[in-house]
Amino acid sequence: MLPRALFAALAALSLAACDTPAPPAALPQDLRLAGLDGAASTLERWRGKWLVINVWASWCEPCRREMGALQRLSEQIDPARAAVIGLTVDDDLQLAREYLRRAGVRFDNFADGPPPVARPVLGVNALPETIVLGPDGRVRARIVGARDWTDAALIGRLGLPVRDTRADEAAR
């Protein structure tokens, strides 16, 4: 029999989990994203590719800390087979644009809404959170918190395709 305190703690965790949206097995390909540059897109654009979606905010210190590594990851992965995108939850999109410009971030970034998608569709409850989709559109990983996206072991565990540097060098 479970001690009363342990039972109460497990019950509280179960109730708290009910408030959290269940992560989808796959994201809808028609999910509409509003680009910070004014252009709209859907996930269909990346169908058949690995997609790293980083949900962030300019006021979030851990988000800012990992942004440079995400930019380097976007340069390291094979663009024919993978992409990195950002989704900011900033209310002031001009602040988000200015931050990206100052930080030298060049991968595509989008605004969370309207309508919002980070929490209701993606199930994001903390920042930063990164969702990795496989080429089939299914969620392969959800990573909460900042990471070093230049770590070869992390990239390998996720199965992200990297550029063939030998082919790049031979083309020069």
N, C-alpha and C positions, 0 to 999 in steps of 0.2 A: 504494500500500500504506500502511496506517495505521501511524504510529509505535507502537512497543510500549507506551509509557506511555499514549497516547490509547486504544488498544485495551483496556488493562487498566481504565482509568477507565470506559469505556463498558460493559464487562462487569460491573463492580461496580454501576453504576447499574441495569443490567438485572436483576441478582439482587436488589437492594434493592427494586425495583418489584414483584417477585414476592411480597414480604411484605405489600404494601399491598393491601387489598381493592379490587377494581375498583368505581368508582362506578356505581351502577345508573342505567339510562336513565330509569326511573320507579320511584318508591317504592311499595311495596304499600299499597293503600288501607286494608287491614285492620290496618296497623301500629298496635299498641296503645301508648298513651302514658298514663302514670300522672301525673295532675295533682298539683301541690304542694298543692292545696286538698282532695285526697282523691278528686276525681272522675276517672274514666278517660275516655279519648276515643280515637278512631282518626282517621287522616288522611281518612277518608270525610267527616268533619264539614266539611272545607274543599273538597270536590270542586267543581270548576267555578270556583274562585277561585285567584288568585295566592297563594302561601304562602311567607313568608320564615321559615325555621327557623334560629334562632341557637343554636349549641351553645356553652355557656359554663360557667364555674365561679366561685364567689364569691372564691376565692383567686387567680384569674388577673387580673393587673393590666390587660392589654389588653382583657380581657372587660369589666371594670368601666369602663374608659375609654370604651367604645363604647355602653354600656347606655343612657345618656341619649339618645343619638342614635337608638337603636332605638325608644325610647319615643316620641320625636317623629315618627319614621317611621310608627309605628302610628297616630298621630293624623292624619298627613298623607294616608295612603292612603285610598282609597274602601272603606269597610268592607263594601259590598255585593259588591265584586269582589276584595278582597285582605285578608290578615291577616298579622300578625307573631306568632310564638310562640317561646318559649325552651325549651331542653332543657338542664338542668343536669346535670353529671357529678359534682356534689358528693356525697360520702359522707354528710355530715351535712346532711340536708334542712332542719333548723331554721335552720342558718346561711344557707342559700340563701334561705329565706323572709324571714329578718330582713334580709338584704342588699337584697332586692327592695323590702321595705317602706321601708327607710331611703332607697333610691334613687328612690322614687316610681314604680316600674315597675308598670304596670297591665295590660299585655298578658298573655295566658295563658302560663303556664310549667309545664313538666313535668319529671319526674325520669327519669333514664336507668336504667330498670329497676326491679325485676327483671321480665323478663330485660333485660339491657342492649341498647341499639339503636345508640348513637352510633358505636361502632367496627365491630361486626359487620354491621350493616344499612346504616348511613349511610356507612360508610367514613371516619369522622372520625379523623384522626391528630394534629391540632394544635388548640390553642384560641387564640382563638375561631375557629370556622368557621361560615359561613353558607351554607345551601343554599336556593336560590330555585327553587320549583316553579311551573310554568305551570299554567293552569287545567285542562290535560289530565293533570296529575300527573307530567309529565316534568321531569327536572332541567334547568333553564335556565342555572344558574350555580352554581359552588362558589367561595366566596371565603374564603381562609384569611387570618387576621389582622384586626385592628381596622380599621374604616372609618368615615368620616363619613357616616352614613346620612341626613343632612339635605342632602347634596350633590345638587342638582337634576340635574346631569349624570350622576351614578351612577344615580339613580332612573330617568332617561330611558333610559340604556343598558340597564338591566335590563327596561324596559318595564312598570314597576309603575304601576298606575292610581292617580292621585291624586284627592283630593276636588275637586269643582267648587266652589270657594269662592264663585263668583257665585251658585250655587243656594243655598248655605248662607246667604249674606247676604240673598238675596231671601226666604228662609223666615223671617227674623227680623222 
